[in-house]
Amino acid sequence: MQTYSAKPAEVKKKWLVIDAEGVVLGRLASEVAKILRGKNKTIFTPHIDTGDHVVVINADKVKLTGKKLKNKIYYRHTGFVGGIKSATPEFILNGAHPERLVEKAVERMMPKESPLARNQLGKLRVYPGATHPHEAQNPEVYNFAAKNPKNKR
C-alpha cells in the first residue's frame, strides 16, 4: 500500500459559512484553522493547500470563557523605543474592527511564516455582522455550535 499524496489539481475547494454568535473563541479558531489547512479531509497533504474557504459571520458576538474578556491582554510593539501597546478582548470587540479578534486567533493557530500558511490564511473571511458578500459561491452552512455543547456559551 502506498501513501497518498494529493496534487493541487485534484483538490476540490468548498466554501463554508460559520456563525460565530455565542461560540467560544478558542474552539472556533482551532476548528477554522483545521479547515483552512485541510486537516479535516482524508486527502490532507502537508505541503499542498487542501483546505476550504471559510466565511465567519457575527464575529462581534463571539464569547470568551472565564474572565478573559477583561483580564487577557494582547501585546504588540510599534518598533519604536518604549512603543509597547496593549489591548484587552473587550476593548477590541467594542472597537471599530471587532472581527480582528477572530482573525488574529486563527492566524496564531496556523503554521508560522511560510508562503503556504499565508496562502491558506488568505482563504479566511471574517465579518462582524450577519451578512457577507459571498453568496455567489454557494457556501455551505457549517454548524460548529452544534458539534459539541462546550462550543456555545
N, CA, C and O atoms as a DFTB+ gen file, in Angstrom:
612 C
 N C O
     1  1       0.840      -1.182       0.000
     2  2       0.000       0.000       0.000
     3  2       0.888       1.248       0.000
     4  3       1.859       1.327       0.752
     5  1       0.551       2.205      -0.836
     6  2       1.346       3.409      -0.949
     7  2       0.677       4.561      -0.200
     8  3      -0.541       4.584      -0.022
     9  1       1.500       5.511       0.233
    10  2       0.988       6.709       0.870
    11  2       0.442       7.636      -0.204
    12  3       1.095       7.888      -1.217
    13  1      -0.776       8.146       0.032
    14  2      -1.405       9.036      -0.937
    15  2      -0.876      10.450      -0.759
    16  3      -0.770      10.944       0.363
    17  1      -0.550      11.087      -1.851
    18  2      -0.123      12.484      -1.840
    19  2      -0.992      13.255      -2.817
    20  3      -0.980      12.989      -4.019
    21  1      -1.739      14.206      -2.298
    22  2      -2.661      14.985      -3.124
    23  2      -1.892      15.900      -4.073
    24  3      -0.815      16.400      -3.748
    25  1      -2.468      16.101      -5.242
    26  2      -1.915      17.039      -6.204
    27  2      -2.833      18.258      -6.251
    28  3      -4.041      18.125      -6.059
    29  1      -2.279      19.440      -6.502
    30  2      -3.105      20.653      -6.469
    31  2      -4.313      20.600      -7.411
    32  3      -5.352      21.181      -7.095
    33  1      -4.206      19.927      -8.544
    34  2      -5.317      19.858      -9.489
    35  2      -6.439      18.949      -8.996
    36  3      -7.577      19.081      -9.445
    37  1      -6.138      18.031      -8.083
    38  2      -7.143      17.090      -7.589
    39  2      -7.976      17.655      -6.445
    40  3      -9.014      17.086      -6.109
    41  1      -7.552      18.750      -5.845
    42  2      -8.205      19.280      -4.653
    43  2      -9.453      20.062      -5.042
    44  3      -9.392      20.973      -5.868
    45  1     -10.577      19.703      -4.446
    46  2     -11.839      20.423      -4.634
    47  2     -12.049      21.306      -3.416
    48  3     -12.136      20.813      -2.291
    49  1     -12.129      22.612      -3.642
    50  2     -12.289      23.555      -2.540
    51  2     -13.746      23.974      -2.415
    52  3     -14.383      24.368      -3.391
    53  1     -14.260      23.879      -1.190
    54  2     -15.627      24.291      -0.896
    55  2     -15.596      25.634      -0.171
    56  3     -14.544      26.102       0.265
    57  1     -16.769      26.235      -0.056
    58  2     -16.944      27.444       0.729
    59  2     -17.842      27.088       1.906
    60  3     -18.900      26.485       1.726
    61  1     -17.421      27.460       3.107
    62  2     -18.181      27.174       4.313
    63  2     -18.498      28.472       5.040
    64  3     -17.671      29.383       5.082
    65  1     -19.697      28.556       5.614
    66  2     -20.100      29.697       6.433
    67  2     -20.257      29.210       7.858
    68  3     -20.969      28.238       8.113
    69  1     -19.595      29.883       8.789
    70  2     -19.690      29.549      10.202
    71  2     -20.248      30.757      10.945
    72  3     -19.720      31.864      10.831
    73  1     -21.321      30.538      11.709
    74  2     -21.917      31.591      12.527
    75  2     -21.234      31.579      13.886
    76  3     -21.287      30.575      14.597
    77  1     -20.591      32.687      14.256
    78  2     -19.817      32.755      15.496
    79  2     -20.611      33.320      16.660
    80  3     -20.033      33.622      17.704
    81  1     -21.897      33.467      16.512
    82  2     -22.697      34.057      17.589
    83  2     -22.765      33.112      18.786
    84  3     -23.281      32.000      18.677
    85  1     -22.242      33.559      19.927
    86  2     -22.262      32.778      21.150
    87  2     -21.261      31.641      21.195
    88  3     -21.321      30.821      22.110
    89  1     -20.345      31.559      20.249
    90  2     -19.379      30.463      20.174
    91  2     -18.097      30.876      20.901
    92  3     -17.703      32.041      20.850
    93  1     -17.448      29.929      21.575
    94  2     -16.198      30.186      22.296
    95  2     -15.074      30.433      21.287
    96  3     -14.892      29.660      20.346
    97  1     -14.330      31.511      21.491
    98  2     -13.331      31.978      20.521
    99  2     -12.242      30.949      20.230
   100  3     -11.964      30.677      19.062
   101  1     -11.626      30.375      21.243
   102  2     -10.518      29.450      21.026
   103  2     -10.937      28.194      20.295
   104  3     -10.213      27.711      19.424
   105  1     -12.102      27.657      20.640
   106  2     -12.614      26.461      19.974
   107  2     -12.930      26.756      18.510
   108  3     -12.655      25.940      17.630
   109  1     -13.506      27.924      18.258
   110  2     -13.817      28.338      16.892
   111  2     -12.532      28.503      16.083
   112  3     -12.447      28.024      14.953
   113  1     -11.538      29.174      16.652
   114  2     -10.292      29.447      15.932
   115  2      -9.559      28.156      15.585
   116  3      -9.009      28.033      14.490
   117  1      -9.543      27.188      16.508
   118  2      -8.832      25.948      16.213
   119  2      -9.534      25.150      15.118
   120  3      -8.870      24.534      14.285
   121  1     -10.864      25.152      15.108
   122  2     -11.605      24.434      14.069
   123  2     -11.440      25.114      12.703
   124  3     -11.281      24.440      11.685
   125  1     -11.479      26.444      12.690
   126  2     -11.293      27.185      11.433
   127  2      -9.881      26.958      10.888
   128  3      -9.704      26.809       9.679
   129  1      -8.879      26.929      11.766
   130  2      -7.503      26.680      11.320
   131  2      -7.379      25.288      10.710
   132  3      -6.673      25.115       9.717
   133  1      -8.054      24.291      11.289
   134  2      -8.027      22.935      10.724
   135  2      -8.667      22.912       9.334
   136  3      -8.152      22.269       8.419
   137  1      -9.784      23.610       9.182
   138  2     -10.482      23.633       7.890
   139  2      -9.632      24.351       6.844
   140  3      -9.536      23.888       5.708
   141  1      -9.015      25.476       7.213
   142  2      -8.173      26.227       6.270
   143  2      -6.977      25.405       5.808
   144  3      -6.581      25.493       4.645
   145  1      -6.399      24.613       6.695
   146  2      -5.256      23.769       6.339
   147  2      -5.683      22.528       5.587
   148  3      -4.889      21.963       4.835
   149  1      -6.928      22.084       5.772
   150  2      -7.408      20.879       5.116
   151  2      -7.235      19.640       5.956
   152  3      -7.337      18.529       5.435
   153  1      -6.976      19.795       7.245
   154  2      -6.733      18.644       8.120
   155  2      -8.018      17.857       8.401
   156  3      -7.958      16.746       8.929
   157  1      -9.163      18.418       8.057
   158  2     -10.424      17.697       8.251
   159  2     -10.744      16.788       7.061
   160  3     -11.768      16.105       7.069
   161  1      -9.895      16.771       6.055
   162  2     -10.125      15.949       4.869
   163  2      -9.213      14.724       4.879
   164  3      -8.140      14.739       5.481
   165  1      -9.649      13.684       4.215
   166  2      -8.839      12.470       4.134
   167  2      -7.664      12.626       3.173
   168  3      -6.715      11.844       3.232
   169  1      -7.712      13.616       2.297
   170  2      -6.633      13.804       1.324
   171  2      -5.581      14.798       1.817
   172  3      -4.778      15.285       1.021
   173  1      -5.572      15.106       3.118
   174  2      -4.629      16.093       3.654
   175  2      -3.190      15.731       3.299
   176  3      -2.731      14.612       3.525
   177  1      -2.499      16.714       2.739
   178  2      -1.083      16.597       2.420
   179  2      -0.415      17.865       2.961
   180  3      -0.839      18.967       2.613
   181  1       0.615      17.740       3.797
   182  2       1.168      18.915       4.471
   183  2       1.709      20.007       3.548
   184  3       1.655      21.184       3.904
   185  1       2.225      19.651       2.383
   186  2       2.849      20.653       1.522
   187  2       1.932      21.148       0.401
   188  3       2.368      21.912      -0.459
   189  1       0.659      20.716       0.402
   190  2      -0.315      21.142      -0.603
   191  2      -1.478      21.820       0.110
   192  3      -1.885      21.393       1.190
   193  1      -2.004      22.866      -0.491
   194  2      -3.149      23.575       0.080
   195  2      -4.424      22.786      -0.226
   196  3      -4.985      22.902      -1.315
   197  1      -4.875      21.986       0.736
   198  2      -6.073      21.169       0.551
   199  2      -7.276      21.732       1.293
   200  3      -8.333      21.102       1.316
   201  1      -7.136      22.911       1.901
   202  2      -8.188      23.484       2.725
   203  2      -9.293      24.148       1.934
   204  3      -9.192      24.350       0.724
   205  1     -10.353      24.483       2.654
   206  2     -11.524      25.131       2.078
   207  2     -11.537      26.615       2.442
   208  3     -10.803      27.056       3.326
   209  1     -12.385      27.381       1.743
   210  2     -12.606      28.784       2.060
   211  2     -13.586      28.851       3.227
   212  3     -14.564      28.103       3.261
   213  1     -13.330      29.740       4.180
   214  2     -14.184      29.860       5.357
   215  2     -14.642      31.310       5.492
   216  3     -13.836      32.239       5.440
   217  1     -15.960      31.484       5.669
   218  2     -16.553      32.788       5.926
   219  2     -17.136      32.730       7.333
   220  3     -18.018      31.917       7.611
   221  1     -16.645      33.595       8.220
   222  2     -17.144      33.656       9.596
   223  2     -18.006      34.900       9.718
   224  3     -17.548      36.011       9.450
   225  1     -19.269      34.709      10.130
   226  2     -20.176      35.841      10.314
   227  2     -20.460      36.014      11.807
   228  3     -20.225      35.103      12.601
   229  1     -20.959      37.175      12.175
   230  2     -21.257      37.533      13.569
   231  2     -20.016      37.422      14.453
   232  3     -20.105      36.943      15.583
   233  1     -18.881      37.852      13.959
   234  2     -17.630      37.770      14.724
   235  2     -17.646      38.698      15.932
   236  3     -16.881      38.485      16.872
   237  1     -18.494      39.717      15.931
   238  2     -18.557      40.622      17.074
   239  2     -19.340      40.028      18.244
   240  3     -19.366      40.616      19.325
   241  1     -19.981      38.869      18.045
   242  2     -20.771      38.233      19.098
   243  2     -20.096      36.978      19.649
   244  3     -20.754      36.142      20.267
   245  1     -18.790      36.842      19.428
   246  2     -18.042      35.691      19.919
   247  2     -17.878      35.809      21.436
   248  3     -17.858      36.913      21.979
   249  1     -17.760      34.668      22.112
   250  2     -17.659      34.650      23.577
   251  2     -16.274      34.172      24.009
   252  3     -15.609      33.430      23.286
   253  1     -15.855      34.600      25.180
   254  2     -14.641      34.117      25.820
   255  2     -15.028      33.557      27.181
   256  3     -15.920      34.091      27.841
   257  1     -14.362      32.483      27.608
   258  2     -14.709      31.844      28.864
   259  2     -13.980      32.516      30.026
   260  3     -12.966      33.188      29.835
   261  1     -14.502      32.325      31.211
   262  2     -13.877      32.856      32.415
   263  2     -13.822      34.369      32.412
   264  3     -14.757      35.034      31.967
   265  1     -12.719      34.909      32.910
   266  2     -12.549      36.362      32.994
   267  2     -11.654      36.902      31.886
   268  3     -11.105      37.998      31.999
   269  1     -11.508      36.114      30.799
   270  2     -10.595      36.509      29.724
   271  2     -11.020      37.802      29.037
   272  3     -10.169      38.526      28.520
   273  1     -12.301      38.103      29.020
   274  2     -12.774      39.305      28.334
   275  2     -12.131      40.561      28.916
   276  3     -11.813      41.492      28.175
   277  1     -11.937      40.596      30.233
   278  2     -11.348      41.772      30.877
   279  2      -9.882      41.577      31.259
   280  3      -9.118      42.542      31.247
   281  1      -9.468      40.348      31.600
   282  2      -8.128      40.134      32.146
   283  2      -7.075      39.757      31.118
   284  3      -5.894      40.015      31.350
   285  1      -7.448      39.158      29.991
   286  2      -6.469      38.768      28.984
   287  2      -5.934      40.019      28.297
   288  3      -6.689      40.947      28.007
   289  1      -4.638      40.039      28.041
   290  2      -4.027      41.214      27.422
   291  2      -3.229      40.781      26.193
   292  3      -2.395      39.879      26.264
   293  1      -3.499      41.437      25.072
   294  2      -2.736      41.225      23.846
   295  2      -1.720      42.361      23.733
   296  3      -2.077      43.535      23.832
   297  1      -0.446      41.999      23.523
   298  2       0.609      42.994      23.388
   299  2       1.081      43.064      21.947
   300  3       1.078      42.067      21.225
   301  1       1.490      44.268      21.539
   302  2       2.141      44.462      20.252
   303  2       3.150      45.583      20.423
   304  3       3.064      46.362      21.372
   305  1       4.096      45.665      19.519
   306  2       5.143      46.678      19.620
   307  2       5.203      47.478      18.340
   308  3       5.136      46.914      17.247
   309  1       5.329      48.795      18.466
   310  2       5.333      49.672      17.301
   311  2       6.669      49.658      16.573
   312  3       6.737      50.018      15.398
   313  1       7.736      49.247      17.260
   314  2       9.061      49.268      16.663
   315  2       9.896      50.423      17.173
   316  3      11.102      50.469      16.932
   317  1       9.264      51.370      17.885
   318  2       9.977      52.484      18.473
   319  2      10.299      52.175      19.935
   320  3       9.681      51.297      20.538
   321  1      11.249      52.884      20.493
   322  2      11.639      52.678      21.881
   323  2      10.448      52.983      22.786
   324  3       9.825      54.039      22.674
   325  1      10.144      52.055      23.675
   326  2       9.011      52.241      24.591
   327  2       7.670      52.148      23.903
   328  3       6.675      52.639      24.436
   329  1       7.611      51.532      22.730
   330  2       6.383      51.511      21.944
   331  2       5.521      50.286      22.146
   332  3       4.887      49.820      21.200
   333  1       5.480      49.748      23.359
   334  2       4.638      48.579      23.585
   335  2       3.203      49.046      23.802
   336  3       2.943      49.986      24.553
   337  1       2.284      48.371      23.130
   338  2       0.863      48.691      23.227
   339  2       0.138      47.455      23.719
   340  3       0.577      46.331      23.475
   341  1      -0.962      47.659      24.406
   342  2      -1.738      46.526      24.901
   343  2      -3.215      46.780      24.668
   344  3      -3.664      47.923      24.586
   345  1      -3.959      45.690      24.565
   346  2      -5.416      45.775      24.381
   347  2      -6.053      44.527      24.966
   348  3      -5.480      43.439      24.904
   349  1      -7.227      44.688      25.528
   350  2      -7.980      43.549      26.046
   351  2      -8.991      43.124      24.983
   352  3      -9.328      43.922      24.108
   353  1      -9.484      41.882      25.038
   354  2     -10.510      41.472      24.082
   355  2     -11.767      42.342      24.147
   356  3     -12.417      42.568      23.127
   357  1     -12.104      42.821      25.322
   358  2     -13.271      43.700      25.464
   359  2     -13.070      44.988      24.675
   360  3     -13.994      45.460      24.012
   361  1     -11.872      45.559      24.740
   362  2     -11.548      46.784      24.006
   363  2     -11.620      46.545      22.500
   364  3     -12.124      47.387      21.757
   365  1     -11.115      45.397      22.053
   366  2     -11.121      45.082      20.618
   367  2     -12.548      44.858      20.123
   368  3     -12.915      45.351      19.057
   369  1     -13.360      44.113      20.891
   370  2     -14.744      43.836      20.473
   371  2     -15.593      45.093      20.437
   372  3     -16.512      45.186      19.624
   373  1     -15.309      46.066      21.302
   374  2     -16.075      47.313      21.323
   375  2     -15.494      48.364      20.388
   376  3     -16.046      49.458      20.272
   377  1     -14.389      48.051      19.722
   378  2     -13.726      48.998      18.836
   379  2     -14.308      48.998      17.431
   380  3     -15.392      48.465      17.194
   381  1     -13.587      49.593      16.517
   382  2     -14.043      49.747      15.136
   383  2     -13.960      48.457      14.332
   384  3     -14.709      48.289      13.369
   385  1     -13.053      47.526      14.708
   386  2     -12.852      46.301      13.945
   387  2     -12.901      45.076      14.860
   388  3     -11.858      44.497      15.161
   389  1     -14.101      44.670      15.310
   390  2     -14.192      43.518      16.215
   391  2     -13.828      42.195      15.549
   392  3     -13.533      41.221      16.242
   393  1     -13.842      42.143      14.229
   394  2     -13.506      40.894      13.530
   395  2     -12.029      40.547      13.652
   396  3     -11.654      39.401      13.407
   397  1     -11.180      41.499      14.023
   398  2      -9.746      41.244      14.154
   399  2      -9.436      40.267      15.280
   400  3      -8.406      39.594      15.247
   401  1     -10.310      40.181      16.271
   402  2     -10.097      39.233      17.369
   403  2     -10.123      37.802      16.837
   404  3      -9.291      36.980      17.222
   405  1     -11.071      37.505      15.959
   406  2     -11.168      36.168      15.360
   407  2     -10.029      35.954      14.369
   408  3      -9.424      34.882      14.346
   409  1      -9.731      36.954      13.556
   410  2      -8.665      36.825      12.563
   411  2      -7.318      36.519      13.220
   412  3      -6.596      35.632      12.764
   413  1      -6.976      37.244      14.283
   414  2      -5.692      37.030      14.945
   415  2      -5.660      35.700      15.681
   416  3      -4.609      35.062      15.742
   417  1      -6.796      35.259      16.248
   418  2      -6.832      33.968      16.938
   419  2      -6.581      32.838      15.946
   420  3      -5.855      31.893      16.258
   421  1      -7.172      32.922      14.755
   422  2      -6.953      31.895      13.735
   423  2      -5.518      31.978      13.218
   424  3      -4.869      30.950      13.027
   425  1      -5.021      33.186      12.993
   426  2      -3.659      33.364      12.480
   427  2      -2.629      32.762      13.427
   428  3      -1.633      32.193      12.982
   429  1      -2.864      32.883      14.731
   430  2      -1.920      32.354      15.717
   431  2      -1.968      30.842      15.810
   432  3      -1.076      30.241      16.409
   433  1      -2.982      30.208      15.236
   434  2      -3.076      28.746      15.243
   435  2      -2.626      28.124      13.927
   436  3      -2.670      26.903      13.773
   437  1      -2.199      28.942      12.985
   438  2      -1.695      28.462      11.708
   439  2      -0.171      28.275      11.801
   440  3       0.456      28.820      12.709
   441  1       0.430      27.516      10.878
   442  2       1.900      27.418      10.859
   443  2       2.515      28.793      10.655
   444  3       1.936      29.650       9.987
   445  1       3.673      28.993      11.225
   446  2       4.283      30.323      11.216
   447  2       5.174      30.544       9.998
   448  3       5.919      29.660       9.575
   449  1       5.071      31.748       9.454
   450  2       5.995      32.288       8.456
   451  2       6.312      31.356       7.301
   452  3       7.475      31.039       7.054
   453  1       5.295      30.922       6.605
   454  2       5.541      30.158       5.388
   455  2       4.598      30.670       4.304
   456  3       3.491      31.114       4.610
   457  1       5.016      30.614       3.062
   458  2       4.140      31.052       1.988
   459  2       2.849      30.244       1.918
   460  3       1.798      30.789       1.581
   461  1       2.915      28.958       2.231
   462  2       1.717      28.124       2.213
   463  2       0.727      28.571       3.281
   464  3      -0.473      28.629       3.013
   465  1       1.201      28.887       4.484
   466  2       0.324      29.338       5.563
   467  2      -0.318      30.676       5.222
   468  3      -1.489      30.897       5.531
   469  1       0.437      31.570       4.589
   470  2      -0.131      32.863       4.191
   471  2      -1.209      32.678       3.133
   472  3      -2.220      33.380       3.143
   473  1      -0.994      31.730       2.217
   474  2      -1.987      31.430       1.187
   475  2      -3.244      30.832       1.820
   476  3      -4.361      31.176       1.434
   477  1      -3.062      29.943       2.786
   478  2      -4.198      29.320       3.449
   479  2      -4.964      30.345       4.281
   480  3      -6.194      30.303       4.330
   481  1      -4.264      31.252       4.926
   482  2      -4.922      32.277       5.728
   483  2      -5.684      33.269       4.842
   484  3      -6.631      33.909       5.299
   485  1      -5.277      33.394       3.594
   486  2      -5.980      34.272       2.663
   487  2      -7.365      33.768       2.292
   488  3      -8.157      34.501       1.700
   489  1      -7.661      32.516       2.637
   490  2      -8.981      31.955       2.347
   491  2      -9.966      32.182       3.493
   492  3     -11.078      31.653       3.469
   493  1      -9.568      32.956       4.482
   494  2     -10.437      33.275       5.622
   495  2     -11.056      34.651       5.425
   496  3     -10.356      35.627       5.158
   497  1     -12.367      34.716       5.559
   498  2     -13.073      35.993       5.507
   499  2     -13.904      36.110       6.773
   500  3     -14.678      35.207       7.092
   501  1     -13.752      37.216       7.501
   502  2     -14.449      37.411       8.770
   503  2     -15.244      38.703       8.686
   504  3     -14.722      39.740       8.276
   505  1     -16.524      38.632       9.083
   506  2     -17.412      39.790       9.043
   507  2     -18.083      39.963      10.397
   508  3     -18.514      38.980      11.001
   509  1     -18.180      41.211      10.890
   510  2     -18.779      41.428      12.207
   511  2     -20.298      41.235      12.225
   512  3     -20.856      40.906      13.272
   513  1     -20.961      41.428      11.120
   514  2     -22.414      41.297      11.071
   515  2     -22.864      39.956      10.521
   516  3     -22.060      39.048      10.317
   517  1     -24.172      39.849      10.285
   518  2     -24.745      38.588       9.819
   519  2     -24.728      38.456       8.297
   520  3     -25.067      37.395       7.773
   521  1     -24.346      39.501       7.586
   522  2     -24.342      39.439       6.117
   523  2     -22.906      39.331       5.599
   524  3     -21.953      39.762       6.249
   525  1     -22.787      38.742       4.408
   526  2     -21.486      38.635       3.759
   527  2     -21.704      38.671       2.248
   528  3     -22.774      38.290       1.775
   529  1     -20.699      39.128       1.478
   530  2     -20.854      39.272       0.026
   531  2     -20.461      38.038      -0.781
   532  3     -20.102      38.173      -1.951
   533  1     -20.517      36.832      -0.193
   534  2     -20.039      35.641      -0.886
   535  2     -21.170      34.665      -1.222
   536  3     -20.946      33.456      -1.275
   537  1     -22.349      35.167      -1.442
   538  2     -23.485      34.301      -1.776
   539  2     -23.314      33.642      -3.146
   540  3     -23.853      32.560      -3.379
   541  1     -22.576      34.278      -4.050
   542  2     -22.380      33.731      -5.393
   543  2     -21.577      32.431      -5.376
   544  3     -21.654      31.647      -6.322
   545  1     -20.810      32.195      -4.314
   546  2     -20.002      30.975      -4.222
   547  2     -20.803      29.795      -3.659
   548  3     -20.264      28.697      -3.521
   549  1     -22.073      30.007      -3.335
   550  2     -22.956      28.981      -2.760
   551  2     -22.303      28.294      -1.555
   552  3     -22.053      27.089      -1.594
   553  1     -22.026      29.047      -0.492
   554  2     -21.352      28.436       0.652
   555  2     -22.282      27.515       1.432
   556  3     -23.484      27.760       1.541
   557  1     -21.693      26.447       1.972
   558  2     -22.439      25.525       2.814
   559  2     -22.402      26.040       4.248
   560  3     -21.407      26.626       4.676
   561  1     -23.484      25.821       4.988
   562  2     -23.518      26.215       6.388
   563  2     -22.827      25.128       7.207
   564  3     -23.178      23.952       7.117
   565  1     -21.856      25.528       7.993
   566  2     -21.107      24.615       8.866
   567  2     -21.550      24.921      10.292
   568  3     -21.157      25.940      10.859
   569  1     -22.366      24.046      10.875
   570  2     -22.932      24.290      12.198
   571  2     -21.931      23.857      13.266
   572  3     -21.998      22.740      13.779
   573  1     -21.019      24.739      13.589
   574  2     -19.972      24.444      14.551
   575  2     -20.508      24.377      15.973
   576  3     -20.036      23.561      16.763
   577  1     -21.473      25.206      16.317
   578  2     -22.003      25.263      17.682
   579  2     -22.691      23.962      18.077
   580  3     -22.715      23.619      19.259
   581  1     -23.253      23.229      17.113
   582  2     -23.983      22.003      17.428
   583  2     -23.068      20.783      17.543
   584  3     -23.534      19.726      17.970
   585  1     -21.804      20.882      17.187
   586  2     -20.906      19.737      17.225
   587  2     -20.580      19.282      18.648
   588  3     -20.392      18.090      18.892
   589  1     -20.514      20.234      19.593
   590  2     -20.175      19.917      20.971
   591  2     -20.883      20.936      21.864
   592  3     -20.881      22.120      21.530
   593  1     -21.485      20.535      22.974
   594  2     -22.150      21.516      23.842
   595  2     -21.202      22.559      24.421
   596  3     -21.633      23.653      24.785
   597  1     -19.913      22.229      24.511
   598  2     -18.940      23.198      25.056
   599  2     -18.613      24.301      24.077
   600  3     -18.020      25.305      24.472
   601  1     -18.977      24.157      22.804
   602  2     -18.649      25.163      21.799
   603  2     -19.455      26.434      21.957
   604  3     -19.021      27.496      21.508
   605  1     -20.620      26.352      22.585
   606  2     -21.516      27.513      22.679
   607  2     -21.688      27.909      24.131
   608  3     -21.796      27.056      25.013
   609  1     -21.711      29.204      24.371
   610  2     -21.937      29.746      25.710
   611  2     -23.191      30.572      25.723
   612  3     -23.559      31.118      26.763
